[in-house]
Amino acid sequence: MEFEGADPGTVRPGGRTARVRAAVLRAAGDALAEVGFAHLDLADIARRAEVGKTTVYRRWGTVAGLVADLLTDMAEQSLPRTDSGSLLDDLKANARLVRRTLADPRQGALFKAVIAAATCDARTAEALHRFYEIRVEEWAPCVQQAVDRGELPVDTDPHQVIRAVSAPLYYHLLTTSIPPDEATADRAAAAAAAAARAGVFVRGE
């Protein structure tokens, strides 16, 4: 990893820390997708990441703490929203991004494991909630822009519209174990857009 301003052949102190965190989080994601939350082991993750066990225990302390950091990193690394100027096109882009994530063998398994863990672990539930809040906040402006353009009623709640796009896709995955296809993603976007135009998501309604 190169750092602007670092002397040749040297790495700033934060560089190694960043590399260790990236390696451990990658290993944690792999293990979570493979064995699930209940079987995660910090020593095994340290072995996978090729770092010392004491480093992992000292920095993250518990499996829940590590998973929380993993979700934070995933939120930070997620692709930014698009801005097409069309509500339906923007919601389709959001739905297709969610679909691609859930259809990915690693990411889909990882999310199912995290969602399952969140039902019985408060720290994981809090981290998952924060992850989705970050993603919803990222995409909400496209709905507000549609309100400003007159496509949607005044006082439409942008956050609820975005949640309505992805909710059917997660439900599809969790109830069938089959990742949603692109047609399913597009239907979810179209349904959310139609409901928003009909005033379903107007605050106070």
Salt bridges, closest charged atoms under 4 A:
ASP30 OD1 - ARG106 NE 2.56
GLU34 OE1 - ARG48 NH2 2.92
ASP44 OD1 - ARG47 NH2 2.53
ASP44 OD2 - ARG48 NE 2.90
ASP69 OD1 - ARG21 NH2 2.86
ASP73 OD1 - ARG21 NH1 3.56
GLU126 OE2 - ARG130 NH1 3.82
GLU133 OE2 - ARG163 NH2 2.75
GLU137 OE1 - HIS159 NE2 2.92
GLU151 OE2 - ARG149 NH2 2.51
ASP157 OD1 - HIS159 ND1 3.77
GLU182 OE2 - ARG96 NH2 3.70
ASP186 OD2 - ARG96 NH2 2.81
